[in-house]
Amino acid sequence: MTKAPDRLHDLRERIAELKVEEAELRAGLISGALPLDGDDFTVEIETRINERLDLAAMRAAIPESIWSPFLLSSSCIYVKTRKRAGDG
C-alpha cells in the first residue's frame, strides 16, 4: 500500500497535468478555436473585473489605526511534500 505522503505527491503531479490540459482547453474555448457546445455541456464565457488591495502600499501610505479595523485575517494550513534526502 502506498504511504500517504507518496500518494499525496502522486496526486499533486496528476493534478498539475490536468491543470495544463484545462489551460489548453480554456485557451481554445476563449479564442474561439474550439466550439462552445458539447454533447452534455455548453460553455459560457464572461469577463469579470476583480479588485485587489495592495496591502504593502496601503500600509506604507495610510496609518495602521485607519485600516486595521477593516482588515480580516484567516489562518490556513499548508501541507507540502518534498523529496526525502538520499532517495533517487
C-alpha positions in Angstrom: 0.0 0.0 0.0 1.3 3.4 -0.9 2.1 5.6 2.1 0.1 8.9 2.4 3.0 11.3 1.6 3.8 9.4 -1.5 0.2 9.2 -2.6 -0.2 12.9 -2.0 2.8 13.7 -4.1 1.5 11.4 -6.9 -2.0 13.1 -6.8 -0.4 16.5 -7.0 1.5 15.5 -10.1 -1.7 14.3 -11.7 -3.5 17.5 -10.8 -0.7 19.5 -12.3 -1.0 17.6 -15.6 -4.8 18.1 -15.6 -4.3 21.8 -15.0 -2.2 22.0 -18.1 -4.9 20.3 -20.1 -7.5 22.6 -18.6 -5.5 25.7 -19.5 -5.2 24.5 -23.1 -8.9 23.8 -23.4 -9.8 27.2 -21.8 -7.5 29.0 -24.2 -9.1 27.2 -27.2 -12.6 28.0 -25.9 -11.9 31.6 -25.2 -10.1 32.2 -28.5 -12.9 30.6 -30.5 -10.7 27.8 -31.8 -12.9 25.2 -30.0 -16.7 25.0 -30.1 -18.6 26.0 -27.0 -21.2 23.2 -27.3 -20.5 19.6 -26.4 -22.8 16.6 -26.2 -23.6 17.1 -22.5 -22.3 20.5 -21.6 -22.1 24.0 -23.0 -19.6 26.7 -22.1 -20.5 30.3 -21.3 -17.6 32.8 -21.3 -17.9 36.1 -19.3 -15.4 38.7 -18.3 -15.4 39.9 -14.7 -13.4 42.7 -13.0 -11.5 41.7 -9.9 -10.3 44.3 -7.5 -7.4 43.7 -5.1 -5.9 45.8 -2.4 -2.1 46.2 -2.4 -1.5 45.7 1.4 2.1 46.7 1.3 1.3 50.0 -0.5 -1.6 50.7 1.9 0.5 50.0 4.9 3.1 52.4 3.6 0.7 55.2 2.8 -2.0 55.0 5.4 -1.6 54.8 9.2 -2.4 51.4 10.7 -5.0 52.9 13.0 -7.2 53.8 10.0 -7.0 50.5 8.0 -6.6 47.9 10.8 -10.3 47.8 11.8 -11.2 46.7 8.3 -8.5 44.0 7.8 -9.8 40.5 8.0 -7.3 37.7 8.7 -7.7 34.0 8.4 -5.5 31.0 9.2 -4.5 28.4 6.6 -2.8 25.1 7.0 -0.3 24.2 4.2 0.7 20.6 3.6 3.9 20.4 1.5 5.7 17.4 0.1 9.4 17.2 -0.6 11.7 14.5 -1.9 13.4 12.6 1.0 17.2 13.0 1.2 19.0 10.1 -0.2 16.1 8.8 -2.4 16.8 8.6 -6.1 
